[in-house]
Amino acid sequence: MAAVRLGTYLATFLLLTSTMSIAQDDRVSQLYSEAHSAETAGQFPLAIEKYQQILKLAPKLAAAYNNLGRLYYQHGQLEEAVRALSRACELNAKLAPPRALLGFAYFQMGDYKSASRELAVASKLNPADRNVSLFLARSLLKSGELTQAEHLIESLEKESPDNPEVLYTAGQIYSDLAEQVIGKIQTVDPNSYLIEVLLAKVSAAKDLWSDAAEHYKRAIDRSPNVSELYYQYGHALWASKNDQGALEAFHHAVSLNAYDSRAIWEAGRIELTRDPAEALQLVTKALQIDPNIPEALKIQGQALLTLHRPKEAIDALQKASVADPEDDSVHFHLARAYRQAGFADKAAKEDAIFQQMEDESHTPKSPN
């Protein structure tokens, strides 16, 4: 995750030269055309040579330094990239693209302090550039500036709650913050169950669910009457494929807190393939406590479908689709329900919606 994924972002740098008034010098204009053609043809050494020739003729042309630095960056010549991009920034301090790319170069070199400095400036020059904001957060994290990184990533999470790059960075930041807090708690109360809870959350953020479950188990040993611990323990066991252990933990959580809708519906999820009638009873109970749990509504529909009650299944699955419009698997199950109820046209429509959503996601997956 350390590499900067520029993609089309680099295309914005290509446009810089054309926005500058270089056409005043015919030779510079010709060299720029040759550099651009060489780059388009994949002849990068030649493109670099052309930009160097431009700079001999026009040594104060910031755009040429920017494009030269970009080429160096693309081909891993980071020290040369830093020199060229730094010069572009000196010549025109208001240009955001070379400042951003300079920050990326420093990040790739492991100089996170310098990366933070340059990316902070780039972010002020172009606040709409989320790629810059993301790598500023990562640079701050690497520099140990966790509070600043946390504030920045929280803002990015609000704007892009489903962006995996943002979520990954958030997980890293929260893990480091948790480790700081763990150290403080150990100083105050070395035997506190909260130490194990925080360690569990750090493991969960890294998808180390077996480790998370072990930490929750130790927390339960230290504080056996906290219902939340049993729910979290059950969820970690389920995520690590220990369904029976998870089911026992969920039931224990409910014995301590009868209103824990999470433990109830997640127990229903496990029971769905074992005992659909029991699954239906559990998720229905969870929905009586909290009617807006999309996953519980979907499981309710699946259980009803398995029990050959398609009309009721259709109602539950329609509610699930409203509660979570992004879940394509709901349409897969709706198609089955309509087909079981004898509505072939509606089933075909839901199949088409499911297929369209699958195609748009570009990540085919099996319905669950």
PESUL-V952340 format. One record per run of one state. SS is the DSSP state (2 for helix, 1 for strand, 0 for the rest). FROM is the first residue (numbers start at 1). TO is the last residue. If there is no record, write none. Layout:
{{SS & FROM & TO} {SS & FROM & TO}}
//
This chain:
{{0 & 1 & 8} {2 & 9 & 14} {0 & 15 & 15} {2 & 16 & 19} {0 & 20 & 25} {2 & 26 & 40} {0 & 41 & 43} {2 & 44 & 57} {0 & 58 & 61} {2 & 62 & 74} {0 & 75 & 77} {2 & 78 & 91} {0 & 92 & 95} {2 & 96 & 109} {0 & 110 & 111} {2 & 112 & 125} {0 & 126 & 129} {2 & 130 & 142} {0 & 143 & 145} {2 & 146 & 159} {0 & 160 & 163} {2 & 164 & 188} {0 & 189 & 192} {2 & 193 & 205} {0 & 206 & 208} {2 & 209 & 222} {0 & 223 & 226} {2 & 227 & 239} {0 & 240 & 242} {2 & 243 & 256} {0 & 257 & 260} {2 & 261 & 271} {0 & 272 & 275} {2 & 276 & 289} {0 & 290 & 293} {2 & 294 & 306} {0 & 307 & 309} {2 & 310 & 323} {0 & 324 & 328} {2 & 329 & 341} {0 & 342 & 343} {2 & 344 & 361} {0 & 362 & 368}}
//
